[in-house]
Amino acid sequence: MNTPPPSSDANRGPLAAVGGRRLPRRWLAAVVAVWTGFAFTSFATMAANYAAVWYVTETTGSPLALAIVYVCAFLPVGLLAPLGGVVADRFNRKRVIILCDLFIAAMALVVGAVIAIGHVSFPLVLVMATACGVAQAFRTPSFNAAMPLLVPEKHLLRVNALDNLLSSISMICAPALGIFLYTTIGFQAVMFLDAAGALLSVLAMLTAAVPTIVAHDVANQSAFANVKSGWHELSATKGLPVVVLCVVLGMMAYGPLDSILPLMVSSHFNGNGYMASLVTAVFGIGMLAGSAALMVRGGSTWLARIIAVAAIVVGAATTVAGLLPTSMFVAFVVAIGVMAVACAGFNGPLMTLMQKNVSEEKLGRVMGLLSAFMGLGIPLGTALGGAVAQGIGVTSFFVVDGVVILGLGALLVFLPSVRALDRRTNALSATQPAAETPAMEPSAAE
């Protein structure tokens, strides 16, 4: 008698998401649809952004102009993401994502058409960057709050690591594609690619069933009260606000490294463009390796500890990179690679910690707050870090920045509340119901 092979998790049911929500037998199909849509729009938008940056670089040659584009892209996220989180808890998250993608597609088509008839200008690029930032302020909280409704709790870290993996691939490939299309076909072609990516995302999202969570308090409160409610939800879990604060501060400290890395290669190591591109490639490969490692070890339960260790490794590698003499460029490349591998240990574990500890009815608001912290913190850190590096020198800045990040990691290791957060998260995972379905609206999944 032949024994049938064991079925995979994707086909075996019922599986439970965070909080015990029953998942359909074909849960993987919904996740693939949502993630495919995310991949389409992320890759195309990043290619368009780099083409826009290259246009501004070619036509103005002004660092101030580039800084203004950067502010227009990130400031809407910092200012509007809390409202985007409220929207994610008030409406079906799938609909919010689709509307944001349609808005991105419409803006890209309009901008592409304007460029095609010969009216491209710096103000047009600013409008494009601002519109993209507004869309991301609403899309990101809904996307991050939707994933734990679709993914088995034990696979949540793997899916979040997969998002990091996609971001790493986009960072490596999308700029090259964007600049290639810009130089060979024209700026308008990149914008039409952006529109196509957003429309493909809409088509992918239409095939996924995403539950509508009932959050009755959202409709009965003002926008400010809803944002405040999200903060109370975040701060109610002991240790979680500390981890979020340390990660945001760490990203503020890390942000300037991205912009001064080429300067470090050229000024300290007397490097050329090839050496700078080698460092960039090694960083991208390191991020890929780190994200892949998290996917393989996706069942890890000590999420706060992963973040702490990642901060310590990033801080140590950054400090070492700043202390190296001019003759040790190879060692510098190795240090950057180690730093990149560890960088993958921030976003995925933090997202998973929040998705496991925050109630699904308020997860959108909490994710909106996190997006706002990052949207305001990273540009601020980049600006302050650039000024500090200008004053003390690039190599000294690497050392100081590394020590700061190392200190944040050590703080996370030794704080009792952070260790208690890991224990609480593990207990929640161990005691969640087998497969329950919380109350949903009549149209529960769309």
VENTA-V220492 format. One record per helix or strand. SS is the DSSP state (a for helix, b for strand). FROM is the first residue (numbers start at 0). LEN is the number of residues. If there is no record, write none. Layout:
ss->[SS & SS]
from->[FROM & FROM]
len->[LEN & LEN]
This chain:
ss->[b & a & b & a & a & a & a & a & a & b & a & a & a & a & a & a & a & a & a & b & b]
from->[14 & 17 & 20 & 26 & 62 & 92 & 121 & 152 & 186 & 210 & 215 & 222 & 239 & 272 & 302 & 328 & 362 & 393 & 415 & 435 & 439]
len->[2 & 3 & 3 & 34 & 28 & 24 & 29 & 32 & 20 & 3 & 4 & 13 & 29 & 24 & 21 & 29 & 30 & 21 & 16 & 1 & 6]
